[in-house]
C-alpha cells in the first residue's frame, strides 16, 4: 500500500482465459493519473497464457491463483484479499479511462455518506454502443433510484468503486448466477445504501465471443429472477407487471430459437398472466406465438421464421434492445 493520505483504493480483477485482453486491462489500471494503491488479480484457474501475461506486471500487481470457481468466486476472492478502504472492480477484458480513479477519489471525498460510486461506460469490440444511464447523476437516494435500477441495470460493474466496509456488511456476490452484480445493487438499495453516478465516460466494456452474457437464455432467465426477487421495492405495480411480461416473452422467444417449443408455448402463456401491465401489441405478439406453436409441427418452422423476422424488425423500429441484454 502507498503512503498517500486520504482514502486508499485497491483495484481488483478476476481473470479466466484472459491472455488476449489482460495486459491492456492492467495497463489502463496502472496508467491512472491517480494510481491505485494496490492491484489484486485473481487468476481463476486459467489454462491459456494468462499466467505468462501476468508475469509481465510481476512487480506492480499481486497475483492470487485458485482453481476455477467462476467469475463471481474470483471477484469475491479478490475483494476479500484487498486491503484498501475502497475497492475498484474491473473485468479482465475491460479498460479504464486515464482519469477514472482521480475523478472517483474526488467524489469519495465530496460524498462521505456514499458507499457505491459508478460512472458511464461504452461497449466496444464486437459492437459499439452506450451503456444505459440513470435518469439523474450525482448522489442518488435509494428511494429515487429503485424504479430506474429495476428497469435496467445501469451500473457498469467495471466502473464501480465500493467502500470495502460495505462488502463486510452485505457479504459477497452470489456465486454461479449471471446477474450477481445487479442482484447485489438491488440488495444494497433494500439496505438503504447510498449511490453516486458520474455521467463522465470512465470505462470501456469489451464485447467479444467469450463474454458470459453471450449465453442469452441463461442471461435473460437471470434478469427475470432479479425482477421477481426485487419487485416489492417498486411501488408502480403496472411497471412491475410490464417488466415480468416482457421478461417471459423474451425467454419464450429464445426457447423457440433453441427448438424447445413446448417450453416456449408454456412461457408465452405465463407472460399473459401479466397482460394488464403489458401493451396491447405485446399481448398480441404473445397470443400470435401461442397460436403458431399450436399449429402442426410441419407448419411451425416456416411460420415461426416469418414471425421471428417480423418481431426483430419491430424491435428495431422501437429503438432496439439494450446491448447488454438479449
Residue, then its C-alpha position, 0 to 999 in steps of 0.5 A: x500500500x502507498x503512503x498517500x493520505x486520504x482514502x486508499x483504493x485497491x483495484x481488483x480483477x478476476x481473470x479466466x482465459x484472459x491472455x488476449x485482453x489482460x495486459x491492456x486491462x492492467x495497463x489502463x489500471x496502472x496508467x491512472x493519473x491517480x494510481x491505485x494503491x494496490x492491484x489484486x488479480x485473481x487468476x481463476x484457474x486459467x489454462x491459456x497464457x494468462x499466467x505468462x501475461x501476468x508475469x509481465x506486471x510481476x512487480x506492480x500487481x499481486x497475483x492470487x491463483x485458485x482453481x476455477x470457481x467462476x467469475x463471481x468466486x474470483x471477484x469475491x476472492x479478490x475483494x476479500x484479499x484487498x486491503x484498501x478502504x475502497x475497492x475498484x472492480x474491473x473485468x479482465x477484458x475491460x479498460x479504464x479511462x486515464x482519469x477514472x480513479x482521480x475523478x472517483x477519489x474526488x467524489x469519495x471525498x465530496x460524498x462521505x455518506x456514499x458507499x457505491x460510486x459508478x460512472x458511464x461506460x461504452x461497449x466496444x469490440x464486437x459492437x459499439x454502443x452506450x451503456x444505459x444511464x440513470x435518469x439523474x447523476x450525482x448522489x442518488x437516494x435509494x428511494x429515487x433510484x429503485x424504479x430506474x435500477x429495476x428497469x435496467x441495470x445501469x451500473x457498469x460493474x467495471x466502473x464501480x468503486x465500493x467502500x470495502x466496509x460495505x462488502x463486510x456488511x452485505x457479504x459477497x456476490x452470489x456465486x454461479x448466477x449471471x446477474x450477481x452484480x445487479x442482484x447485489x445493487x438491488x440488495x444494497x438499495x433494500x439496505x438503504x445504501x447510498x449511490x453516486x453516478x458520474x455521467x463522465x465516460x470512465x470505462x470501456x466494456x469489451x464485447x467479444x465471443x467469450x463474454x458470459x452474457x453471450x449465453x442469452x437464455x441463461x442471461x435473460x432467465x437471470x434478469x427475470x429472477x432479479x425482477x421477481x426477487x426485487x419487485x416489492x421495492x417498486x411501488x408502480x405495480x403496472x411497471x412491475x407487471x410490464x417488466x415480468x411480461x416482457x421478461x417471459x416473452x423474451x425467454x419464450x422467444x429464445x426457447x423457440x430459437x433453441x427448438x424447445x417449443x413446448x417450453x416456449x408455448x408454456x412461457x408465452x402463456x405465463x407472460x399473459x398472466x401479466x397482460x394488464x401491465x403489458x401493451x396491447x401489441x405485446x399481448x398480441x405478439x404473445x397470443x400470435x406465438x401461442x397460436x403458431x406453436x399450436x399449429x402442426x409441427x410441419x407448419x411451425x418452422x416456416x411460420x415461426x421464421x416469418x414471425x421471428x423476422x417480423x418481431x426483430x424488425x419491430x424491435x428495431x423500429x422501437x429503438x432496439x434492445x439494450x446491448x447488454x441484454x438479449 
